Amino acid sequence: MRVLDLVGLNQQQVATLADEGIEVVTKATETIDAVYGWGPQAASLLDQGPSFHFVQSFSAGVDYFPLAALKAANVELANTSGIHAVPIAESVLGYLLAFGRGVIDDKMIFTLENKQAIVYGTGNIGRQIATYLRALGVTVVGVNTHGEAVAPFDRTVAMVDADPAQADFIINVLPLTPQTHHHFDARFFKHLSKQPIFVNVGRGQSVDQSALVSALKQNQISGAALDVFEQEPLPQNDPLRQLKHVILTPHISALGRNLKEEAFKVLEANLIALKNNTPRTHLVDLNAGY
């Protein structure tokens, strides 16, 4: 069995896979059974009619993959959902504490206790955020597609029923799909009444960035912490860089010291399952996009 590595496995990881009878290559010069990551090589193979039937993403989000083409070619796609939950949740907590404890502006100090947060997305990341915030006395409402109850949220509502008007913190961890593109737009910000802090650690394109800038200028929101943007890296002349009460980080909220090792665990287990023709984990619904 042969896997095309487009992420960059280290020598120990390559040796570990070799012990399992899995050969790692970095150029698609022979028949490939699986792909780790994505890039022009893999895209070219897909266009030619792929020999591979499994792709392992390094990331949780998969909006940059050709989902329709993978589905048409009967190729499975797995993500690494769950391995980023702790660092992203810690980042969100850090953003809110930076605002609350006067790091950003010593005139807007507050405590998290007795505040209300609404978290868009109730997967692994959203649940970890809810765990941390509830430990500090925040009431946390989760938002998902159908409103099914998910622990540890205090309550959960469907997207169509979500009412962020009374939230102190609005946190986005939604995947990017046609349905979530520019979900946070001028109409969304217009109906906010408590001048909440807006946090985006999901996908940049789920936010209409010009509407966000206007919301900040018009005090519809009191601040924003953004790790993702419509254009990355964020241009030096972008209006967001000129505004007060804005935290900008360059898409690093998911990073942690052991991230590559955790991703490798998912990859290894899935490649062994593929080799043994047993079910893979972390599979993406190619219709839903997550």
C-alpha positions in Angstrom: 0.0 0.0 0.0 1.3 3.4 -0.9 0.4 6.9 0.4 1.3 10.2 -1.2 2.5 12.5 1.6 1.9 16.2 0.9 2.0 17.4 4.5 5.6 16.4 5.5 5.8 13.3 7.7 9.0 13.0 9.8 11.4 10.0 9.5 10.0 8.3 12.6 6.5 8.5 11.2 7.5 7.2 7.8 9.3 4.3 9.6 6.2 3.6 11.7 4.0 3.3 8.6 6.6 1.1 6.9 6.3 -1.3 9.8 2.6 -1.5 9.0 3.4 -2.3 5.4 2.6 1.2 4.2 5.0 3.0 1.9 5.3 6.8 1.9 6.1 8.7 -1.2 6.3 12.4 -1.9 5.9 12.2 -5.7 3.1 10.5 -7.5 5.3 8.4 -9.9 3.5 5.1 -9.2 0.1 3.9 -8.2 -1.2 5.7 -5.1 -3.7 4.2 -2.7 -4.1 7.2 -0.4 -3.2 10.9 -0.1 -2.2 12.8 3.0 -3.0 16.5 2.6 -3.8 18.1 -0.7 -2.1 20.0 -3.5 -1.5 20.2 -7.3 -0.1 16.6 -7.5 -3.2 15.2 -5.9 -5.5 17.4 -7.9 -3.8 16.2 -11.1 -4.3 12.6 -10.2 -7.9 13.2 -9.4 -8.4 14.8 -12.8 -6.9 11.8 -14.5 -9.1 9.3 -12.8 -7.5 8.5 -9.4 -6.1 5.2 -8.3 -6.6 6.4 -4.7 -9.8 6.1 -2.9 -8.9 7.8 0.4 -7.7 11.3 1.4 -6.7 12.3 4.9 -6.8 16.0 5.6 -4.4 17.6 8.0 -7.0 20.1 9.0 -10.5 20.0 10.5 -12.0 22.3 7.9 -12.1 20.8 4.4 -13.6 23.7 2.3 -10.5 23.9 0.2 -10.9 20.3 -1.1 -12.8 19.6 -4.4 -15.6 17.9 -2.5 -17.9 17.4 -5.6 -15.0 15.9 -7.6 -14.0 13.6 -4.7 -17.6 12.4 -4.4 -17.9 11.8 -8.1 -14.7 9.7 -8.1 -15.9 7.7 -5.0 -13.0 9.0 -2.9 -13.4 9.1 0.9 -12.2 12.2 2.7 -11.3 12.2 6.4 -10.5 15.3 8.5 -8.7 15.6 11.9 -11.7 17.0 13.8 -11.1 17.1 17.5 -7.3 17.5 17.6 -7.6 21.3 17.5 -10.3 21.7 20.1 -8.1 22.5 23.1 -5.8 25.1 21.5 -8.7 26.8 19.8 -10.7 26.9 23.0 -7.8 28.3 24.9 -7.3 30.9 22.2 -11.0 32.0 22.6 -10.7 32.2 26.3 -7.5 34.2 26.0 -9.2 36.7 23.6 -12.1 37.2 26.0 -9.9 37.6 29.0 -7.7 40.1 27.1 -10.8 42.2 26.7 -12.2 41.6 30.1 -9.1 42.2 32.2 -8.2 45.5 30.5 -5.3 44.3 28.3 -7.0 45.8 25.2 -8.6 48.8 26.9 -8.5 49.4 30.6 -11.8 51.3 30.3 -13.8 48.2 29.3 -12.9 45.8 32.1 -15.4 43.1 33.0 -15.5 39.6 34.4 -16.8 36.5 32.5 -19.1 35.4 35.4 -22.8 35.7 34.6 -22.2 36.6 31.0 -23.9 34.9 28.1 -22.1 33.4 25.1 -23.6 32.0 21.9 -21.4 29.6 20.1 -22.1 28.9 16.4 -21.0 25.3 16.0 -21.4 22.5 18.5 -18.7 20.0 17.3 -15.5 19.2 19.2 -14.2 22.8 19.2 -17.5 24.3 20.2 -17.9 21.8 23.0 -14.4 22.6 24.4 -15.1 26.3 24.3 -18.4 25.7 26.2 -16.6 23.6 28.8 -14.0 26.4 29.5 -16.5 29.2 29.5 -19.0 27.4 31.8 -16.2 26.8 34.3 -15.9 30.5 34.6 -19.6 31.1 35.1 -20.7 31.9 31.5 -24.0 30.7 30.3 -23.4 29.1 26.9 -25.9 28.6 24.1 -24.9 26.3 21.2 -26.2 26.7 17.7 -26.3 23.8 15.2 -28.2 22.8 12.1 -31.2 21.2 13.7 -31.1 22.3 17.4 -30.3 18.9 18.8 -29.1 19.0 22.4 -25.4 18.7 22.9 -23.5 18.6 26.2 -22.0 20.7 27.8 -24.1 23.6 26.4 -26.7 25.0 28.7 -29.1 24.8 25.8 -28.9 24.4 22.1 -30.9 25.9 19.3 -31.2 25.5 15.5 -29.6 28.0 13.2 -33.0 29.3 12.1 -34.0 29.9 15.7 -30.7 31.4 17.0 -31.2 34.8 18.6 -27.9 36.5 19.4 -29.4 39.8 20.4 -28.9 39.3 24.2 -25.4 37.7 23.9 -22.4 39.2 25.5 -20.0 37.1 23.4 -20.7 35.7 19.9 -18.2 33.0 18.9 -18.1 31.4 15.4 -16.6 27.9 14.8 -18.8 27.0 11.9 -17.4 25.1 8.9 -17.5 26.9 5.6 -20.3 25.7 3.4 -22.6 27.4 0.9 -25.1 27.8 3.7 -22.6 29.4 6.2 -20.9 31.7 3.7 -21.4 35.4 4.9 -23.8 34.2 7.6 -22.5 37.0 9.7 -23.5 39.9 7.5 -24.9 43.5 7.9 -28.4 42.1 8.8 -26.9 39.9 11.5 -25.0 42.7 13.2 -27.9 45.2 12.9 -30.0 43.2 15.3 -27.5 43.0 18.1 -28.5 45.0 21.2 -25.8 44.4 23.8 -22.8 45.5 21.8 -21.2 42.0 22.2 -17.7 40.9 21.5 -17.5 38.9 18.3 -14.9 36.1 17.9 -14.2 34.2 14.7 -12.0 31.1 14.9 -14.1 29.3 12.2 -13.7 30.3 8.6 -13.0 33.8 7.3 -15.6 33.6 4.5 -18.4 33.0 7.0 -18.2 36.7 7.9 -18.9 39.6 5.6 -15.7 41.4 6.5 -16.9 44.8 5.3 -20.1 44.4 7.3 -18.0 43.5 10.4 -15.9 46.7 9.9 -19.1 48.7 9.7 -20.5 47.0 12.9 -17.3 48.0 14.8 -17.4 51.6 13.6 -21.1 51.9 14.4 -20.6 50.3 17.9 -23.0 47.4 17.0 -20.3 45.3 18.5 -17.8 46.5 21.2 -14.9 44.5 19.9 -13.7 41.6 17.8 -11.1 38.9 18.0 -10.3 37.4 14.6 -8.0 34.5 13.7 -9.4 34.0 10.2 -10.2 36.4 7.4 -11.7 36.5 3.9 -8.2 37.1 2.5 -5.2 35.5 4.2 -2.8 36.8 5.1 -4.8 40.0 6.0 -3.5 42.8 3.8 -1.5 45.5 5.6 -3.9 48.2 4.5 -7.0 46.4 5.6 -9.4 48.6 7.6 -9.5 46.1 10.5 -5.9 47.0 11.3 -6.9 50.6 11.9 -9.7 50.0 14.4 -9.6 49.9 18.2 -10.8 47.0 20.2 -9.7 44.5 17.6 -7.5 41.5 18.2 -5.9 40.0 15.0 -4.0 36.7 15.0 -2.7 35.1 11.7 -4.7 31.9 11.7 -2.8 30.4 14.6 -5.5 29.5 17.1 -5.4 25.8 16.3 -1.6 25.5 16.7 -0.1 23.4 19.5 3.2 21.7 20.2 1.9 18.2 19.4 -0.5 19.0 16.5 1.4 17.0 13.9 1.7 14.1 16.2 -2.0 14.1 16.9 -2.8 14.4 13.2 -0.5 11.4 12.6 -2.5 9.3 15.0 -5.6 9.8 12.9 -3.7 9.2 9.7 -2.1 6.0 10.9 -5.3 4.5 12.2 -7.1 5.3 9.0 -4.4 3.9 6.7 -4.3 0.7 8.7 -8.1 0.5 8.4 -7.9 1.2 4.7 -5.2 -1.6 4.3 -7.4 -4.0 6.3 -10.6 -2.9 4.6 -12.2 -1.9 7.9 -14.2 1.4 8.5 -12.3 4.6 8.6 -12.9 7.4 11.2 -13.3 11.2 11.0 -15.0 10.8 7.6 -16.4 13.9 6.0 -20.0 14.1 4.6 -19.1 15.2 1.1 -22.6 16.6 0.6 -22.6 18.6 3.8 -19.0 19.7 3.6 -18.0 18.7 7.2 
